Structures are given as C-alpha cells and as structure tokens.
Amino acid sequence: MTPLSGKTFLVTGASSGIGAALCGRLLGQGANVLGVTRRPALLHPDVSPIVADLTSREDVSAIFTQLGKIDGLVNCAGVAYLSRITDGNPQDWEEMWRVNVMALTLCCQFSLKHFPKTGGRIVNVSSMSGHRVPPTGGFYAPTKFAVRAITDALRSELKASRSPIQVACVSPGFVDTPLLDNYFRGREDTLSQTRAGMKMLEPEDVAHGIMTILTAPPHVEIGDILLRSSDQMA
C-alpha cells in the first residue's frame, strides 16, 4: 500500500509532457487517474479519459458534470507561444489566457465540491516565467504570474473558510516537452541550439516534484516548488 492507493486524481493535459509523466507516477502508486485531454488515444491505457477542449468554458464545465469524488486535481494543461506585447498576435494571447488562466481557475472552482470532507490537494503547474519575466516572456509570462496569484488567492479563501483542501504551485524552468515546439515555432534553430547547449528538465523531473506535494503528510502544506535544470542560468 502507498499513501495514494485507491485515491482518485483528475489531471488536465494528461496525454503528453508533464501530465502524461504524472499519470504514470500516480498509476504506479495505485491511484485511480482521470485524464483530461483532446487526444484520448495518446493516454496511458489505465487512465480514464475525459475528452475536453479547455479553450471552451462549456467543455470545462462538462468535465465536472458526471464527476464523482476526487482526492486531488493537478492542472498540467498549458499553452505557450512566443507572442510579444508590442507586436504579438492577440489570438495567441487569447488562447493562452483561456487555457493557462481561465480553464485552470474554473477547474479549481468546479473541483471543490468533489473533494471529500477530509480535504485533498490542488496543484497548479506554473512556470519560472511566473516568477520573473524573461526577455522572450511576452504574453506567456503574465499568464503564469496569474496562475501564482490565483493559487495564492484560492489558498487564502480556503483557509478563511477553514477548508482542509490544500493548494500548491509547481514552477519549472525549461522542460523538454511538445509545448516547446509551439513556443519556438519559427525559431526551430534556436530550439535546437538550446537543446544542444543545456540539459533541460524532463517531464519526469517535474512529475517527481508534484508527487512530493501529493504524498506529503496531511499536516504538511507545500506552497510552491521552483525547479530548473542546473544548466539553466535563471
């Protein structure tokens, strides 16, 4: 038996990157995993699929319509485009805002009534770009600053209501996932140079950090984990 045996976790962005790595870890701990994705064929076969487009508020709401009790929610889904404030495409801004901020916040709100009275944990995947704005941060960085603020606001509200639900953030630096392909679109040479010049984090590394939060004793509340490759400068 493990601390997570028999518990149920809802994971967004479950079919690739950090979400897929986390699903594998949870299954290895004997947990039941519900995976939110647009591509159910890519899910681990033992993950129960929930098909949803997180840019749609109706789809996000529908995730929770038939949902039973859960012991944890992990918001891994995210979109990253290099889209500057001065000349970026507002459509990119809107997609990042809908997925990274609105869908995450709605999932947090809708999930609350599905936790047992003994509580549970919500983990939001933010970014080091939510702690400082890199030169290429553009509109992506503000969405990740928003994730941190939403996490802190939710934690404060839950504590004020004496809810036993805990809320945490995990903020990684560069992680070698398909998200980078979107972030570096049109700059594929730069991505190749970045990969050649540094050992990035792997999705498993971030999943390990999330598991540290999920498996902590109930009286231990971890607020924010920052992790980056030892090759990453800042």
Contacts in CASP RR format, 6 or more apart in sequence:
PFRMAT RR
TARGET T0000
AUTHOR 0000-0000-0000
METHOD contacts of the structure
MODEL  1
MTPLSGKTFLVTGASSGIGAALCGRLLGQGANVLGVTRRPALLHPDVSPI
VADLTSREDVSAIFTQLGKIDGLVNCAGVAYLSRITDGNPQDWEEMWRVN
VMALTLCCQFSLKHFPKTGGRIVNVSSMSGHRVPPTGGFYAPTKFAVRAI
TDALRSELKASRSPIQVACVSPGFVDTPLLDNYFRGREDTLSQTRAGMKM
LEPEDVAHGIMTILTAPPHVEIGDILLRSSDQMA
2 28 0 8 1.000
2 29 0 8 1.000
2 30 0 8 1.000
2 215 0 8 1.000
3 29 0 8 1.000
3 215 0 8 1.000
4 26 0 8 1.000
4 29 0 8 1.000
4 30 0 8 1.000
4 31 0 8 1.000
4 71 0 8 1.000
4 214 0 8 1.000
4 215 0 8 1.000
5 29 0 8 1.000
5 30 0 8 1.000
5 31 0 8 1.000
6 30 0 8 1.000
6 31 0 8 1.000
6 32 0 8 1.000
7 31 0 8 1.000
7 32 0 8 1.000
7 71 0 8 1.000
7 72 0 8 1.000
8 31 0 8 1.000
8 32 0 8 1.000
8 33 0 8 1.000
8 34 0 8 1.000
8 68 0 8 1.000
8 69 0 8 1.000
8 70 0 8 1.000
8 71 0 8 1.000
8 72 0 8 1.000
9 26 0 8 1.000
9 31 0 8 1.000
9 32 0 8 1.000
9 33 0 8 1.000
9 34 0 8 1.000
9 70 0 8 1.000
9 71 0 8 1.000
9 72 0 8 1.000
9 73 0 8 1.000
9 74 0 8 1.000
9 214 0 8 1.000
10 34 0 8 1.000
10 35 0 8 1.000
10 36 0 8 1.000
10 50 0 8 1.000
10 63 0 8 1.000
10 67 0 8 1.000
10 70 0 8 1.000
10 72 0 8 1.000
10 73 0 8 1.000
10 74 0 8 1.000
10 107 0 8 1.000
10 111 0 8 1.000
11 19 0 8 1.000
11 22 0 8 1.000
11 23 0 8 1.000
11 26 0 8 1.000
11 33 0 8 1.000
11 34 0 8 1.000
11 35 0 8 1.000
11 36 0 8 1.000
11 47 0 8 1.000
11 73 0 8 1.000
11 74 0 8 1.000
11 76 0 8 1.000
12 19 0 8 1.000
12 35 0 8 1.000
12 36 0 8 1.000
12 54 0 8 1.000
12 74 0 8 1.000
12 75 0 8 1.000
12 76 0 8 1.000
12 77 0 8 1.000
12 103 0 8 1.000
12 104 0 8 1.000
12 107 0 8 1.000
13 19 0 8 1.000
13 20 0 8 1.000
13 35 0 8 1.000
13 36 0 8 1.000
13 37 0 8 1.000
13 76 0 8 1.000
13 77 0 8 1.000
13 78 0 8 1.000
14 20 0 8 1.000
14 22 0 8 1.000
14 23 0 8 1.000
14 33 0 8 1.000
14 35 0 8 1.000
14 36 0 8 1.000
14 37 0 8 1.000
14 43 0 8 1.000
14 47 0 8 1.000
14 76 0 8 1.000
15 35 0 8 1.000
15 37 0 8 1.000
15 38 0 8 1.000
15 39 0 8 1.000
15 40 0 8 1.000
15 42 0 8 1.000
15 43 0 8 1.000
16 39 0 8 1.000
16 42 0 8 1.000
16 177 0 8 1.000
16 178 0 8 1.000
17 76 0 8 1.000
17 175 0 8 1.000
17 177 0 8 1.000
17 178 0 8 1.000
17 179 0 8 1.000
17 203 0 8 1.000
18 76 0 8 1.000
18 125 0 8 1.000
18 172 0 8 1.000
18 175 0 8 1.000
18 177 0 8 1.000
18 203 0 8 1.000
18 206 0 8 1.000
18 207 0 8 1.000
18 210 0 8 1.000
19 74 0 8 1.000
19 76 0 8 1.000
19 203 0 8 1.000
19 207 0 8 1.000
20 42 0 8 1.000
20 43 0 8 1.000
20 44 0 8 1.000
20 203 0 8 1.000
21 202 0 8 1.000
21 203 0 8 1.000
21 204 0 8 1.000
21 206 0 8 1.000
21 207 0 8 1.000
22 74 0 8 1.000
22 76 0 8 1.000
22 203 0 8 1.000
22 206 0 8 1.000
22 207 0 8 1.000
22 210 0 8 1.000
22 211 0 8 1.000
23 33 0 8 1.000
23 35 0 8 1.000
23 43 0 8 1.000
23 44 0 8 1.000
23 47 0 8 1.000
24 33 0 8 1.000
24 44 0 8 1.000
24 207 0 8 1.000
25 204 0 8 1.000
25 207 0 8 1.000
25 208 0 8 1.000
25 210 0 8 1.000
25 211 0 8 1.000
26 33 0 8 1.000
26 211 0 8 1.000
26 214 0 8 1.000
27 33 0 8 1.000
27 44 0 8 1.000
27 46 0 8 1.000
27 47 0 8 1.000
29 211 0 8 1.000
29 215 0 8 1.000
32 48 0 8 1.000
33 44 0 8 1.000
33 46 0 8 1.000
33 47 0 8 1.000
33 48 0 8 1.000
34 47 0 8 1.000
34 48 0 8 1.000
34 50 0 8 1.000
34 67 0 8 1.000
34 70 0 8 1.000
35 43 0 8 1.000
35 47 0 8 1.000
35 48 0 8 1.000
35 49 0 8 1.000
35 50 0 8 1.000
36 50 0 8 1.000
36 51 0 8 1.000
36 52 0 8 1.000
36 54 0 8 1.000
36 63 0 8 1.000
36 77 0 8 1.000
37 43 0 8 1.000
37 49 0 8 1.000
37 50 0 8 1.000
37 51 0 8 1.000
37 52 0 8 1.000
38 51 0 8 1.000
38 52 0 8 1.000
38 53 0 8 1.000
40 49 0 8 1.000
40 51 0 8 1.000
43 49 0 8 1.000
50 63 0 8 1.000
52 59 0 8 1.000
52 60 0 8 1.000
52 62 0 8 1.000
52 63 0 8 1.000
53 59 0 8 1.000
54 60 0 8 1.000
54 77 0 8 1.000
54 98 0 8 1.000
54 99 0 8 1.000
54 103 0 8 1.000
55 95 0 8 1.000
55 98 0 8 1.000
55 99 0 8 1.000
55 103 0 8 1.000
57 102 0 8 1.000
57 106 0 8 1.000
60 103 0 8 1.000
60 106 0 8 1.000
60 107 0 8 1.000
60 110 0 8 1.000
61 106 0 8 1.000
61 110 0 8 1.000
63 107 0 8 1.000
63 110 0 8 1.000
64 110 0 8 1.000
64 111 0 8 1.000
64 114 0 8 1.000
67 114 0 8 1.000
68 114 0 8 1.000
69 114 0 8 1.000
69 115 0 8 1.000
69 116 0 8 1.000
70 111 0 8 1.000
70 114 0 8 1.000
70 115 0 8 1.000
71 115 0 8 1.000
71 116 0 8 1.000
71 119 0 8 1.000
71 120 0 8 1.000
71 121 0 8 1.000
72 111 0 8 1.000
72 115 0 8 1.000
72 120 0 8 1.000
72 121 0 8 1.000
72 122 0 8 1.000
72 123 0 8 1.000
72 214 0 8 1.000
73 107 0 8 1.000
73 108 0 8 1.000
73 111 0 8 1.000
73 121 0 8 1.000
73 122 0 8 1.000
73 123 0 8 1.000
74 122 0 8 1.000
74 123 0 8 1.000
74 125 0 8 1.000
74 210 0 8 1.000
74 214 0 8 1.000
75 103 0 8 1.000
75 104 0 8 1.000
75 107 0 8 1.000
75 108 0 8 1.000
75 122 0 8 1.000
75 123 0 8 1.000
75 124 0 8 1.000
75 125 0 8 1.000
76 125 0 8 1.000
77 99 0 8 1.000
77 103 0 8 1.000
77 104 0 8 1.000
78 96 0 8 1.000
78 99 0 8 1.000
78 100 0 8 1.000
78 125 0 8 1.000
78 179 0 8 1.000
79 95 0 8 1.000
79 96 0 8 1.000
79 99 0 8 1.000
79 100 0 8 1.000
79 179 0 8 1.000
79 182 0 8 1.000
80 96 0 8 1.000
80 140 0 8 1.000
80 179 0 8 1.000
80 180 0 8 1.000
80 182 0 8 1.000
80 183 0 8 1.000
81 89 0 8 1.000
81 92 0 8 1.000
81 95 0 8 1.000
81 96 0 8 1.000
81 139 0 8 1.000
81 140 0 8 1.000
81 182 0 8 1.000
81 183 0 8 1.000
81 185 0 8 1.000
82 136 0 8 1.000
82 137 0 8 1.000
82 138 0 8 1.000
82 140 0 8 1.000
82 183 0 8 1.000
82 184 0 8 1.000
82 185 0 8 1.000
82 187 0 8 1.000
83 89 0 8 1.000
83 92 0 8 1.000
83 93 0 8 1.000
83 96 0 8 1.000
83 138 0 8 1.000
83 139 0 8 1.000
83 140 0 8 1.000
84 138 0 8 1.000
84 139 0 8 1.000
85 138 0 8 1.000
85 139 0 8 1.000
88 138 0 8 1.000
88 139 0 8 1.000
92 139 0 8 1.000
93 139 0 8 1.000
96 139 0 8 1.000
96 140 0 8 1.000
96 143 0 8 1.000
97 139 0 8 1.000
97 143 0 8 1.000
100 140 0 8 1.000
100 143 0 8 1.000
100 144 0 8 1.000
100 146 0 8 1.000
100 147 0 8 1.000
101 143 0 8 1.000
101 146 0 8 1.000
101 147 0 8 1.000
101 150 0 8 1.000
104 124 0 8 1.000
104 147 0 8 1.000
104 150 0 8 1.000
105 150 0 8 1.000
108 122 0 8 1.000
108 124 0 8 1.000
108 150 0 8 1.000
108 154 0 8 1.000
108 167 0 8 1.000
111 122 0 8 1.000
112 163 0 8 1.000
112 165 0 8 1.000
115 165 0 8 1.000
117 164 0 8 1.000
118 164 0 8 1.000
119 163 0 8 1.000
119 164 0 8 1.000
119 165 0 8 1.000
119 166 0 8 1.000
120 164 0 8 1.000
120 165 0 8 1.000
120 166 0 8 1.000
121 165 0 8 1.000
121 166 0 8 1.000
121 167 0 8 1.000
121 168 0 8 1.000
121 213 0 8 1.000
121 214 0 8 1.000
122 154 0 8 1.000
122 165 0 8 1.000
122 166 0 8 1.000
122 167 0 8 1.000
122 168 0 8 1.000
123 167 0 8 1.000
123 168 0 8 1.000
123 169 0 8 1.000
123 170 0 8 1.000
123 210 0 8 1.000
123 213 0 8 1.000
123 214 0 8 1.000
124 147 0 8 1.000
124 150 0 8 1.000
124 151 0 8 1.000
124 167 0 8 1.000
124 168 0 8 1.000
124 169 0 8 1.000
124 170 0 8 1.000
125 147 0 8 1.000
125 169 0 8 1.000
125 170 0 8 1.000
125 171 0 8 1.000
125 172 0 8 1.000
125 206 0 8 1.000
125 210 0 8 1.000
126 144 0 8 1.000
126 147 0 8 1.000
126 148 0 8 1.000
126 151 0 8 1.000
126 169 0 8 1.000
126 170 0 8 1.000
126 171 0 8 1.000
126 224 0 8 1.000
127 140 0 8 1.000
127 141 0 8 1.000
127 144 0 8 1.000
127 147 0 8 1.000
127 171 0 8 1.000
127 172 0 8 1.000
127 173 0 8 1.000
128 171 0 8 1.000
128 172 0 8 1.000
128 173 0 8 1.000
128 226 0 8 1.000
128 228 0 8 1.000
128 234 0 8 1.000
129 137 0 8 1.000
129 140 0 8 1.000
129 141 0 8 1.000
129 144 0 8 1.000
129 173 0 8 1.000
130 141 0 8 1.000
130 144 0 8 1.000
130 145 0 8 1.000
130 147 0 8 1.000
130 148 0 8 1.000
130 171 0 8 1.000
131 148 0 8 1.000
131 171 0 8 1.000
131 226 0 8 1.000
132 234 0 8 1.000
133 141 0 8 1.000
134 141 0 8 1.000
134 234 0 8 1.000
140 183 0 8 1.000
144 171 0 8 1.000
147 169 0 8 1.000
148 169 0 8 1.000
148 171 0 8 1.000
148 224 0 8 1.000
151 167 0 8 1.000
151 168 0 8 1.000
151 169 0 8 1.000
151 223 0 8 1.000
151 224 0 8 1.000
154 167 0 8 1.000
155 166 0 8 1.000
155 167 0 8 1.000
155 223 0 8 1.000
158 165 0 8 1.000
158 166 0 8 1.000
158 167 0 8 1.000
164 218 0 8 1.000
166 221 0 8 1.000
167 223 0 8 1.000
168 213 0 8 1.000
168 221 0 8 1.000
168 222 0 8 1.000
168 223 0 8 1.000
168 224 0 8 1.000
168 225 0 8 1.000
169 223 0 8 1.000
169 224 0 8 1.000
169 225 0 8 1.000
170 206 0 8 1.000
170 209 0 8 1.000
170 210 0 8 1.000
170 213 0 8 1.000
170 224 0 8 1.000
170 225 0 8 1.000
170 227 0 8 1.000
171 224 0 8 1.000
171 225 0 8 1.000
171 226 0 8 1.000
171 227 0 8 1.000
172 201 0 8 1.000
172 205 0 8 1.000
172 206 0 8 1.000
172 226 0 8 1.000
172 227 0 8 1.000
172 228 0 8 1.000
173 201 0 8 1.000
173 227 0 8 1.000
173 228 0 8 1.000
173 229 0 8 1.000
173 232 0 8 1.000
174 180 0 8 1.000
174 194 0 8 1.000
174 198 0 8 1.000
174 200 0 8 1.000
174 201 0 8 1.000
174 228 0 8 1.000
174 229 0 8 1.000
174 232 0 8 1.000
175 200 0 8 1.000
175 201 0 8 1.000
175 202 0 8 1.000
175 203 0 8 1.000
175 205 0 8 1.000
175 206 0 8 1.000
176 195 0 8 1.000
176 200 0 8 1.000
176 201 0 8 1.000
176 202 0 8 1.000
176 203 0 8 1.000
177 203 0 8 1.000
180 191 0 8 1.000
181 191 0 8 1.000
184 190 0 8 1.000
184 191 0 8 1.000
184 194 0 8 1.000
194 200 0 8 1.000
197 231 0 8 1.000
198 229 0 8 1.000
198 231 0 8 1.000
198 232 0 8 1.000
199 229 0 8 1.000
199 230 0 8 1.000
199 231 0 8 1.000
200 229 0 8 1.000
200 231 0 8 1.000
200 232 0 8 1.000
201 227 0 8 1.000
201 228 0 8 1.000
201 229 0 8 1.000
205 227 0 8 1.000
206 227 0 8 1.000
209 225 0 8 1.000
209 227 0 8 1.000
212 222 0 8 1.000
212 225 0 8 1.000
213 222 0 8 1.000
213 223 0 8 1.000
213 225 0 8 1.000
216 222 0 8 1.000
END
